[in-house]
Amino acid sequence: MPRLASAASIEALAVEMFSNWEIGQATHGRGLLLLLADEEKEVKLEVSYELEDVFTDGFCGYIEDQQLKNYFLSGQIGIGLVAVMEEIEQRAQLKHQGRYSPSDIASLDGELLSGGAGAKRQLIQYRKEAITAAGAQYPAGRTPAEAWQTLIRSWKDKVRDPNPGVYTEITKLAYRDFQNLPDSRYEQDVQTYQNKPFEIIARDRYAVVFFGKKKGWENAPFLFCQTEAGWQFDIVHQRKYVRMGRNPHWGIERAAYPYVELLSRCPFWMRQDIPWESEDVYRIEDDHRLAQEIRQLEKAAANGADDFETVMQLGRLYTMTSLSPSRRLAFLKMAKELNAASPLPYKYLGIVHLDAFYQFDSAIKEMVAYVRRQPDAVFGHNYLGFLYYGVKKYKPAITHFERAIALNPDNCYAYAKLSRTYGELYLQAPDRDLRQAHYREKAVEMFARASSTSTSDARRIQWLQDFLIGKKILN
């Protein structure tokens, strides 16, 4: 790509593209993304969970920092790509054949990384920017428009301090990963946004900076919320629900979150409609408390605390707040190693594989392990039903939705998804298939049941009704 998109490191953009392009979804979670940013001369090799045992951190570091980047800087990127593709092909063959052990991979990494004299190279060398404490100069806004202009001003001033007042506390934690962005990134953001016409769409404590329903990543909306400090940038909901597809396409996820009605004019998907349990839902009013807890847990981990409770809670909170996907996975994998019998690591790994990477098959694998350990978990069956629906495996989806309803009959989510599932079966059935009428009847029946639950969600019912009418299942 010519340059990096706005307000993201190459690491963050690679994760975003990997998830939104659903890389590896059609190949059982096996996927690679090689991202090159021409202007910044940066390289990132993103690897799916299913390939991590062969495409190791050491291998990826070698590709990024020791091989491709050197060719990039010397203007010989074509030669570098040929060499890199040979390395990737060899690793892919190893994975395909399956005849390897962890020690084999470690030996290959050692050979690859030796500097000719047997010395292992330093894989990653960052040029650390000088960080000046300047956050107080960029306070929360008195209005959403003022907060938006303050955010642009922070880009104009190239503020690398991750603590501006215009950020929520969790947003400040997230921006620790962006302290070493090159000046060109800030300059490009200012050029893109400082004179760009926008509209503020607001309701209660939530507001959207809306540029219109236009193609182009630069037209994706920005989300702001009102806290005790004033109007602040809300990166949690921004990351979860504003998604970049293949450029120039972008869209928002339709799910149960505060901004969804404000974003009704945007193009949309329903690939992240996760039935979060109440204790796992991120709420603006909890932002300060959650950030404080994360900082305390990170400090404990830095001081050597590697017990299950500390690591597990960090993984859970990182998942709730959409902090670093790689660290989310690292904490949760460590928690699984520390206590393989606990259902919790599997639950949150199942969420992360979809929430961060759109890897349905990997998410299913983790959630099956979760439900095996906690068979009466309504969340597990609701979520497995949704995951199977997402990969068009409608029969197991029905099984899990029905199990979720048996455990909790007042289950608007499961009834609504069952209606969609039967609707899809109806649409797929040949015209003379005797089951077609049955599928249609079930879709309409489940719609009625979803509408009559005491916890009925008016937005979800409306979306479902639009789907059924649009597909001519409901009159």
Backbone torsions as a table, in degrees:
resi	resn	phi	psi	omega
1	MET	NA	151.1	-176.6
2	PRO	-62.3	-41.1	179.9
3	ARG	-154.9	166.8	178.8
4	LEU	-74.3	147.7	176.9
5	ALA	-70.4	170.6	-171.3
6	SER	-65.9	142.9	168.1
7	ALA	54.6	41.2	177.0
8	ALA	-150.7	142.7	171.8
9	SER	-74.4	166.9	178.4
10	ILE	-64.7	-31.2	177.1
11	GLU	-63.5	-46.7	-178.6
12	ALA	-66.3	-40.1	-179.4
13	LEU	-67.0	-37.5	178.5
14	ALA	-62.0	-43.3	178.1
15	VAL	-63.1	-42.5	-180.0
16	GLU	-61.4	-46.7	-179.4
17	MET	-67.6	-39.0	-179.3
18	PHE	-59.8	-42.3	-177.8
19	SER	-76.3	-47.2	-174.9
20	ASN	-70.4	-28.8	176.9
21	TRP	-86.3	-2.3	176.9
22	GLU	54.8	44.0	-178.5
23	ILE	-66.0	128.2	178.9
24	GLY	89.5	-8.7	-177.0
25	GLN	-62.4	-34.9	-178.2
26	ALA	-84.9	-2.7	-177.0
27	THR	-126.1	39.4	176.0
28	HIS	57.4	40.8	174.7
29	GLY	80.4	8.7	179.3
30	ARG	-98.0	108.2	-177.9
31	GLY	-155.1	151.4	177.3
32	LEU	-131.3	146.5	172.9
33	LEU	-130.7	121.4	175.2
34	LEU	-107.2	110.5	-174.9
35	LEU	-110.3	126.4	177.9
36	LEU	-122.8	127.4	177.4
37	ALA	-105.3	110.6	-170.8
38	ASP	-64.6	-46.9	-175.1
39	GLU	-65.0	-42.7	-177.2
40	GLU	-86.4	-11.3	-176.9
41	LYS	56.1	47.1	178.8
42	GLU	-115.8	151.9	-176.1
43	VAL	-133.9	140.5	175.1
44	LYS	-143.5	128.2	173.3
45	LEU	-106.6	109.1	-179.0
46	GLU	-97.2	134.3	-172.4
47	VAL	-123.1	136.4	176.6
48	SER	-72.9	159.9	-177.6
49	TYR	-56.8	-37.3	-175.6
50	GLU	-69.8	-16.1	-177.0
51	LEU	-108.4	0.3	-172.2
52	GLU	-63.4	-25.0	-177.5
53	ASP	-71.7	-23.2	179.9
54	VAL	-105.8	-45.3	176.5
55	PHE	-89.3	76.2	-171.7
56	THR	-74.6	170.0	175.2
57	ASP	-59.2	-37.7	179.1
58	GLY	-64.1	-45.0	178.5
59	PHE	-62.1	-47.3	-178.7
60	CYS	-64.2	-39.8	178.1
61	GLY	-61.8	-39.7	178.0
62	TYR	-61.9	-47.4	-179.5
63	ILE	-60.5	-45.7	-173.6
64	GLU	-72.2	-46.5	-167.3
65	ASP	-105.4	-21.9	-175.2
66	GLN	-110.3	-20.8	-175.5
67	GLN	-115.0	-72.1	-173.5
68	LEU	-62.2	-40.1	-175.3
69	LYS	-62.9	-37.7	179.0
70	ASN	-63.3	-43.3	176.9
71	TYR	-64.9	-38.4	179.5
72	PHE	-58.5	-50.8	-175.9
73	LEU	-67.3	-27.1	-179.1
74	SER	-93.3	5.2	177.8
75	GLY	74.2	22.2	-178.4
76	GLN	-119.8	44.4	-172.5
77	ILE	-63.7	-31.2	178.7
78	GLY	-61.0	-44.5	177.8
79	ILE	-64.6	-42.6	-179.8
80	GLY	-61.1	-40.3	-179.3
81	LEU	-65.2	-38.6	177.4
82	VAL	-61.0	-45.9	-179.7
83	ALA	-63.5	-42.0	-178.8
84	VAL	-65.7	-43.0	-178.5
85	MET	-63.2	-31.8	175.3
86	GLU	-64.5	-43.7	178.7
87	GLU	-62.7	-44.8	-178.9
88	ILE	-64.8	-41.0	179.5
89	GLU	-61.4	-41.7	179.0
90	GLN	-62.3	-43.9	178.8
91	ARG	-66.2	-38.5	179.6
92	ALA	-63.3	-38.3	177.8
93	GLN	-64.8	-39.8	176.6
94	LEU	-57.8	-46.7	-179.2
95	LYS	-64.2	-41.6	-178.3
96	HIS	-64.4	-42.7	-178.0
97	GLN	-74.6	-32.2	176.3
98	GLY	75.7	8.3	-177.6
99	ARG	-99.6	75.2	179.4
100	TYR	-155.1	161.8	176.7
101	SER	-127.8	165.6	176.3
102	PRO	-55.6	-35.9	179.7
103	SER	-68.4	-33.6	176.2
104	ASP	-62.0	-44.4	-178.9
105	ILE	-67.1	-41.5	178.4
106	ALA	-61.1	-39.3	179.1
107	SER	-65.2	-42.2	178.2
108	LEU	-63.6	-42.0	177.7
109	ASP	-61.2	-40.7	179.7
110	GLY	-61.9	-42.1	177.9
111	GLU	-65.6	-41.5	-177.1
112	LEU	-65.0	-37.0	-172.4
113	LEU	-94.5	-1.8	179.4
114	SER	-69.8	141.0	-175.1
115	GLY	-90.8	22.9	179.7
116	GLY	94.8	-31.8	179.2
117	ALA	-112.1	16.9	176.9
118	GLY	86.0	-1.8	-178.6
119	ALA	-86.5	133.1	179.1
120	LYS	-76.8	130.6	-177.8
121	ARG	-75.0	153.7	171.2
122	GLN	-76.5	118.0	-171.8
123	LEU	-71.5	-44.9	-171.9
124	ILE	-122.1	121.6	178.2
125	GLN	-125.0	111.2	-178.8
126	TYR	-94.5	143.6	170.6
127	ARG	-91.7	102.8	-175.5
128	LYS	-73.5	127.3	175.8
129	GLU	-82.3	150.9	175.1
130	ALA	-75.4	121.3	-176.6
131	ILE	-99.7	118.0	178.8
132	THR	-102.2	131.6	178.4
133	ALA	-68.3	105.2	-176.2
134	ALA	-133.5	9.3	-173.3
135	GLY	-58.0	-33.5	-176.9
136	ALA	-64.8	-19.9	-178.7
137	GLN	-79.7	-4.5	-176.2
138	TYR	-129.8	69.9	-171.9
139	PRO	-75.2	167.2	172.6
140	ALA	-58.1	150.8	-176.7
141	GLY	-86.1	154.1	173.3
142	ARG	-78.3	-20.6	175.7
143	THR	-136.9	161.8	175.7
144	PRO	-59.8	-38.7	-179.9
145	ALA	-63.8	-39.8	178.3
146	GLU	-65.4	-40.5	178.4
147	ALA	-62.6	-40.7	178.2
148	TRP	-62.1	-43.6	179.2
149	GLN	-67.4	-33.8	176.6
150	THR	-66.3	-39.4	178.0
151	LEU	-62.4	-44.1	177.5
152	ILE	-62.2	-40.9	179.5
153	ARG	-62.6	-35.5	178.0
154	SER	-66.3	-35.5	175.4
155	TRP	-67.8	-41.3	-179.7
156	LYS	-61.1	-36.4	-179.9
157	ASP	-88.2	2.8	178.7
158	LYS	53.7	50.3	-176.6
159	VAL	-76.9	115.1	178.9
160	ARG	-99.2	-6.4	172.1
161	ASP	-65.0	120.4	-176.8
162	PRO	-80.2	15.3	-173.3
163	ASN	-120.0	34.5	175.5
164	PRO	-62.1	147.5	179.6
165	GLY	-65.3	-18.7	180.0
166	VAL	-78.5	-3.8	175.1
167	TYR	-97.5	142.7	166.2
168	THR	-66.6	167.1	-178.4
169	GLU	-62.9	-39.3	177.5
170	ILE	-68.7	-36.9	176.6
171	THR	-60.8	-37.8	177.0
172	LYS	-61.3	-41.3	177.5
173	LEU	-63.6	-41.3	-178.8
174	ALA	-64.3	-37.4	-175.0
175	TYR	-77.8	-0.1	170.5
176	ARG	-62.8	-25.5	-179.0
177	ASP	-78.9	-7.8	-174.2
178	PHE	-113.3	21.9	-174.7
179	GLN	-77.3	-12.1	-176.4
180	ASN	-115.4	26.7	176.3
181	LEU	-66.3	143.2	177.4
182	PRO	-70.4	157.1	179.9
183	ASP	-55.5	-34.9	-175.9
184	SER	-60.7	-31.0	178.5
185	ARG	-64.4	-46.6	178.7
186	TYR	-63.4	-43.2	-178.1
187	GLU	-62.0	-39.8	179.5
188	GLN	-67.5	-40.4	178.5
189	ASP	-62.1	-43.2	179.1
190	VAL	-63.3	-44.8	178.9
191	GLN	-59.7	-37.9	-177.6
192	THR	-73.0	-40.3	-165.7
193	TYR	-111.2	-19.8	-169.1
194	GLN	-66.4	-29.8	179.1
195	ASN	-114.7	15.7	-176.4
196	LYS	-79.0	124.7	177.8
197	PRO	-61.7	140.5	-179.6
198	PHE	-145.9	164.0	176.7
199	GLU	-125.9	139.7	174.4
200	ILE	-97.3	122.0	174.0
201	ILE	-111.2	116.8	-172.5
202	ALA	-133.8	149.8	171.8
203	ARG	-154.5	127.8	-179.9
204	ASP	54.8	-119.7	-174.0
205	ARG	-97.7	11.8	-172.8
206	TYR	-127.6	143.6	-178.8
207	ALA	-146.3	151.1	179.8
208	VAL	-124.0	129.9	169.2
209	VAL	-88.0	110.0	-168.5
210	PHE	-113.3	128.9	-178.2
211	PHE	-105.6	7.4	-178.5
212	GLY	101.3	162.2	179.6
213	LYS	-85.6	73.5	-176.0
214	LYS	-121.9	148.9	174.8
215	LYS	-70.6	157.7	-178.7
216	GLY	113.3	125.8	-177.7
217	TRP	-55.8	-31.7	-177.3
218	GLU	-69.4	-6.6	179.0
219	ASN	-100.1	1.3	175.9
220	ALA	-65.6	141.9	-175.5
221	PRO	-74.5	162.1	173.5
222	PHE	-113.7	143.0	-174.6
223	LEU	-110.1	132.4	179.2
224	PHE	-130.1	149.4	179.7
225	CYS	-131.5	157.3	178.8
226	GLN	-100.1	121.8	177.5
227	THR	-116.4	-174.2	177.6
228	GLU	-60.9	-29.1	-179.1
229	ALA	-78.3	-24.7	-174.9
230	GLY	134.2	-157.1	-179.0
231	TRP	-85.3	128.7	-174.9
232	GLN	-134.4	155.9	177.8
233	PHE	-73.1	129.4	-175.6
234	ASP	-108.1	92.6	-175.2
235	ILE	-75.8	-22.6	-177.6
236	VAL	-63.6	-57.1	179.7
237	HIS	-68.2	-31.0	176.5
238	GLN	-58.6	-47.5	-178.2
239	ARG	-70.9	-38.4	-175.3
240	LYS	-71.0	-36.9	-164.5
241	TYR	-124.6	-11.3	173.3
242	VAL	-103.5	111.1	-168.1
243	ARG	-120.8	138.8	176.7
244	MET	-94.6	120.2	173.4
245	GLY	-90.3	-155.2	176.2
246	ARG	-67.3	124.9	-177.9
247	ASN	-54.2	128.6	17.3
248	PRO	-100.6	19.0	-172.3
249	HIS	-86.2	140.3	173.7
250	TRP	-143.8	166.1	178.4
251	GLY	-168.4	173.1	177.6
252	ILE	-115.4	152.8	177.7
253	GLU	-87.1	129.6	173.0
254	ARG	-84.8	115.5	178.9
255	ALA	-161.0	-176.9	-177.1
256	ALA	-86.4	91.2	175.5
257	TYR	-149.7	161.7	-166.0
258	PRO	-63.6	-28.8	-173.2
259	TYR	-89.4	-5.2	-165.5
260	VAL	-60.3	-37.5	179.4
261	GLU	-72.6	-32.3	177.9
262	LEU	-67.5	-23.2	-177.2
263	LEU	-98.8	18.2	-171.8
264	SER	-65.0	-21.2	179.8
265	ARG	-85.6	-4.7	-177.2
266	CYS	-83.9	154.3	167.2
267	PRO	-61.4	148.6	-172.3
268	PHE	-141.0	160.7	170.7
269	TRP	-131.0	170.3	171.5
270	MET	-131.6	50.6	-178.2
271	ARG	-96.7	-4.4	-177.7
272	GLN	-126.6	32.7	-178.0
273	ASP	-83.1	64.4	-176.2
274	ILE	-77.9	130.4	-178.8
275	PRO	-79.7	66.6	-175.8
276	TRP	-53.2	139.1	171.6
277	GLU	-77.1	154.0	-172.3
278	SER	-54.2	-42.5	-176.5
279	GLU	-71.2	-11.6	-179.5
280	ASP	-104.7	0.6	-178.6
281	VAL	-82.1	127.4	174.8
282	TYR	-77.6	128.3	177.6
283	ARG	-125.5	142.0	-178.4
284	ILE	-56.3	-38.9	-177.9
285	GLU	-66.7	-16.4	179.0
286	ASP	-97.6	-0.8	-170.7
287	ASP	-56.0	-50.4	-176.7
288	HIS	-63.4	-43.6	-179.0
289	ARG	-64.5	-44.2	-179.5
290	LEU	-64.0	-41.1	179.1
291	ALA	-63.3	-40.5	178.8
292	GLN	-64.5	-41.1	179.1
293	GLU	-65.9	-40.8	178.9
294	ILE	-62.1	-44.6	-180.0
295	ARG	-61.2	-41.2	180.0
296	GLN	-65.4	-42.6	179.6
297	LEU	-67.9	-39.3	177.7
298	GLU	-63.4	-39.1	178.0
299	LYS	-64.2	-42.9	178.3
300	ALA	-62.6	-42.3	179.3
301	ALA	-65.2	-38.4	179.1
302	ALA	-66.2	-27.4	179.1
303	ASN	-89.3	9.7	172.7
304	GLY	106.1	0.8	179.7
305	ALA	-73.6	112.8	178.6
306	ASP	-127.1	30.5	178.1
307	ASP	-76.7	161.1	-175.5
308	PHE	-58.0	-44.6	-175.2
309	GLU	-62.3	-43.6	-179.1
310	THR	-65.5	-49.9	-176.2
311	VAL	-66.4	-41.8	-178.4
312	MET	-64.7	-44.1	-179.3
313	GLN	-66.8	-35.8	175.1
314	LEU	-62.7	-45.5	178.3
315	GLY	-61.1	-40.9	179.1
316	ARG	-64.8	-46.8	-177.4
317	LEU	-69.3	-37.0	175.2
318	TYR	-62.0	-37.1	179.0
319	THR	-68.5	-45.1	179.1
320	MET	-58.2	-39.6	-170.6
321	THR	-103.1	6.3	177.2
322	SER	58.8	34.3	172.3
323	LEU	-75.2	176.0	-171.7
324	SER	-28.4	114.2	178.9
325	PRO	-58.2	-40.0	-178.5
326	SER	-65.4	-38.9	178.8
327	ARG	-73.6	-33.8	173.4
328	ARG	-55.0	-51.8	-178.7
329	LEU	-61.6	-42.0	-177.6
330	ALA	-62.0	-46.0	179.9
331	PHE	-63.5	-44.7	-176.1
332	LEU	-69.9	-36.5	175.5
333	LYS	-65.1	-40.1	177.8
334	MET	-63.9	-41.5	178.3
335	ALA	-61.2	-39.2	178.4
336	LYS	-63.7	-40.5	178.5
337	GLU	-66.3	-37.0	-178.6
338	LEU	-72.3	-31.7	-177.8
339	ASN	-151.2	82.4	-176.6
340	ALA	-67.3	-19.2	-178.7
341	ALA	-80.3	-21.7	-178.2
342	SER	-70.5	137.5	178.1
343	PRO	-75.7	-18.7	-169.9
344	LEU	-62.2	-47.2	-179.9
345	PRO	-57.6	-37.7	-178.9
346	TYR	-67.8	-39.2	178.9
347	LYS	-58.8	-51.4	-174.9
348	TYR	-77.2	-28.7	172.1
349	LEU	-64.1	-38.3	176.2
350	GLY	-61.1	-38.3	177.4
351	ILE	-69.1	-45.1	-175.8
352	VAL	-62.5	-42.0	-176.6
353	HIS	-62.1	-28.9	174.9
354	LEU	-89.5	-49.5	-173.3
355	ASP	-60.8	-40.1	-176.2
356	ALA	-97.7	-28.0	-169.5
357	PHE	-128.7	-5.8	-175.7
358	TYR	55.5	33.4	179.5
359	GLN	-94.9	90.0	-175.1
360	PHE	-65.0	-44.0	-176.4
361	ASP	-63.5	-42.7	178.1
362	SER	-66.2	-38.0	178.1
363	ALA	-64.0	-41.5	178.4
364	ILE	-60.9	-44.1	-179.1
365	LYS	-57.6	-44.5	-179.4
366	GLU	-70.7	-39.5	-177.4
367	MET	-71.7	-31.6	173.3
368	VAL	-61.5	-42.1	177.9
369	ALA	-65.5	-36.3	177.7
370	TYR	-64.5	-48.2	-177.9
371	VAL	-66.7	-32.5	177.1
372	ARG	-61.6	-36.2	-179.1
373	ARG	-86.3	-22.5	-179.8
374	GLN	-139.2	74.4	-170.7
375	PRO	-66.6	-19.9	-178.9
376	ASP	-98.2	18.7	179.7
377	ALA	-82.4	111.9	179.1
378	VAL	-59.1	-42.4	179.7
379	PHE	-55.7	-46.6	-176.7
380	GLY	-58.6	-43.2	-179.4
381	HIS	-73.9	-40.4	174.7
382	ASN	-56.8	-46.6	-174.5
383	TYR	-71.8	-41.2	176.3
384	LEU	-62.2	-38.8	175.9
385	GLY	-59.3	-44.8	179.0
386	PHE	-63.7	-42.2	-179.5
387	LEU	-63.5	-45.7	178.6
388	TYR	-64.8	-37.3	175.0
389	TYR	-60.0	-40.1	-178.2
390	GLY	-64.4	-27.3	178.0
391	VAL	-104.5	15.9	174.5
392	LYS	64.2	28.6	173.3
393	LYS	-99.5	82.6	-165.6
394	TYR	-75.4	-31.2	-179.1
395	LYS	-66.1	-51.2	175.6
396	PRO	-64.2	-28.6	175.6
397	ALA	-61.3	-46.0	179.2
398	ILE	-61.3	-42.5	-179.9
399	THR	-57.0	-46.4	-176.7
400	HIS	-75.0	-37.0	176.0
401	PHE	-62.8	-41.1	178.7
402	GLU	-65.6	-37.1	176.3
403	ARG	-65.0	-41.0	178.4
404	ALA	-61.7	-39.2	178.7
405	ILE	-69.4	-37.4	177.3
406	ALA	-62.1	-36.2	178.9
407	LEU	-77.2	-31.0	179.9
408	ASN	-146.4	93.7	-176.5
409	PRO	-62.3	-25.4	179.5
410	ASP	-88.7	70.9	-166.8
411	ASN	-130.3	79.7	-178.1
412	CYS	-57.2	-41.3	-177.9
413	TYR	-58.1	-50.7	-176.4
414	ALA	-65.5	-42.0	177.9
415	TYR	-61.3	-43.1	-178.8
416	ALA	-64.3	-42.8	179.3
417	LYS	-69.9	-34.2	174.4
418	LEU	-61.8	-40.8	178.6
419	SER	-60.6	-44.4	177.8
420	ARG	-63.6	-40.3	-178.5
421	THR	-63.3	-47.8	177.6
422	TYR	-65.0	-33.3	176.5
423	GLY	-62.2	-41.7	177.8
424	GLU	-66.0	-40.1	177.1
425	LEU	-62.4	-39.7	177.4
426	TYR	-61.1	-45.1	-177.8
427	LEU	-66.7	-30.3	-178.3
428	GLN	-82.9	-24.5	-174.5
429	ALA	-68.1	136.6	175.4
430	PRO	-60.4	155.1	-174.7
431	ASP	-57.2	-32.6	-177.0
432	ARG	-97.2	7.2	178.3
433	ASP	-71.3	123.2	-177.4
434	LEU	-64.4	-19.5	-179.5
435	ARG	-78.6	-13.2	-174.3
436	GLN	-58.7	-46.6	180.0
437	ALA	-62.6	-39.1	177.9
438	HIS	-61.7	-45.1	-179.7
439	TYR	-61.4	-40.9	179.7
440	ARG	-65.5	-44.1	178.5
441	GLU	-59.7	-42.2	179.7
442	LYS	-66.5	-38.8	178.6
443	ALA	-61.2	-43.9	179.9
444	VAL	-68.6	-41.2	179.2
445	GLU	-61.6	-45.2	-179.0
446	MET	-67.4	-32.9	174.4
447	PHE	-61.3	-44.8	179.8
448	ALA	-63.9	-40.0	179.9
449	ARG	-68.1	-40.2	177.3
450	ALA	-60.6	-39.2	-178.0
451	SER	-69.7	-25.2	-173.6
452	SER	-97.8	-1.7	178.8
453	THR	-69.8	153.8	-179.6
454	SER	-70.8	-19.3	179.4
455	THR	-103.0	22.7	-175.9
456	SER	-54.8	133.6	-179.0
457	ASP	-101.8	112.5	-174.1
458	ALA	-60.1	-38.5	179.8
459	ARG	-65.2	-45.9	-179.6
460	ARG	-62.4	-40.6	179.6
461	ILE	-64.4	-39.9	179.7
462	GLN	-66.2	-44.2	177.6
463	TRP	-59.5	-42.7	-179.5
464	LEU	-65.3	-43.6	179.1
465	GLN	-60.5	-42.6	178.6
466	ASP	-60.7	-40.9	178.7
467	PHE	-63.4	-48.2	-176.0
468	LEU	-66.3	-40.2	179.0
469	ILE	-70.7	-42.4	-179.8
470	GLY	-60.7	-33.6	179.2
471	LYS	-92.1	6.5	177.5
472	LYS	60.7	33.7	175.0
473	ILE	-91.8	-34.1	179.8
474	LEU	-117.3	135.0	-180.0
475	ASN	-80.0	NA	NA
